[in-house]
Amino acid sequence: MADKTIIFSDQEQMQIEGIVIDKDGDEALRYLADLLVRIKPHFGHACGPKAAEGPPGHG
């Protein structure tokens, strides 16, 4: 997997600090789930895995 750089806003940094200070496991899991969406690759319809499954010229 390729290296990624994530930039957090000041608000996001404060949210992370609050989660850690409060030791809020449920909120931490929600935050990480949202973060995963940001770091996963997003393929466009033309270059994603579905394009290779259809007939030539239809992806």
Phi and psi in degrees as a GROMACS rama.xvg file:
@    title "Ramachandran Plot"
@    xaxis  label "Phi"
@    yaxis  label "Psi"
@TYPE xy
-71.9141  151.691  ALA-2
-68.0102  146.391  ASP-3
-129.137  149.508  LYS-4
-116.559  127.578  THR-5
-115.408  131.094  ILE-6
-108.026  123.274  ILE-7
-99.5352  138.603  PHE-8
-74.0063  167.568  SER-9
-58.4749  -40.7755  ASP-10
-62.8806  -42.3302  GLN-11
-65.3386  -38.8826  GLU-12
-63.0903  -41.6084  GLN-13
-65.395  -37.773  MET-14
-63.4133  -43.212  GLN-15
-62.8808  -45.2248  ILE-16
-60.6847  -40.9142  GLU-17
-63.3581  -40.9679  GLY-18
-61.6308  -44.7017  ILE-19
-67.5633  -45.2764  VAL-20
-61.7262  -42.3961  ILE-21
-78.4776  -13.0703  ASP-22
54.2631  44.2399  LYS-23
-89.4805  93.4989  ASP-24
-63.5261  -40.9247  GLY-25
-64.0594  -44.094  ASP-26
-66.9506  -36.588  GLU-27
-62.8028  -42.4048  ALA-28
-64.4724  -42.3245  LEU-29
-61.1067  -43.3839  ARG-30
-63.8137  -43.5589  TYR-31
-65.8289  -35.7454  LEU-32
-62.3688  -43.145  ALA-33
-65.9326  -38.5084  ASP-34
-64.8951  -38.0467  LEU-35
-59.5309  -37.9314  LEU-36
-61.526  -36.7739  VAL-37
-70.564  -32.7907  ARG-38
-97.2107  -13.8698  ILE-39
-71.8811  144.695  LYS-40
-67.125  140.939  PRO-41
-112.973  109.471  HIS-42
-86.6243  137.729  PHE-43
-73.9259  163.407  GLY-44
-60.9329  -27.0158  HIS-45
-82.6829  -21.8291  ALA-46
-119.102  1.77621  CYS-47
-79.2672  175.86  GLY-48
-63.4942  -27.5417  PRO-49
-66.8782  -30.4227  LYS-50
-62.6325  -33.8448  ALA-51
-78.0134  -15.1647  ALA-52
-82.7053  -27.3986  GLU-53
-82.5171  176.214  GLY-54
-66.416  154.068  PRO-55
-55.2424  138.935  PRO-56
84.4248  3.19034  GLY-57
-121.047  38.4183  HIS-58
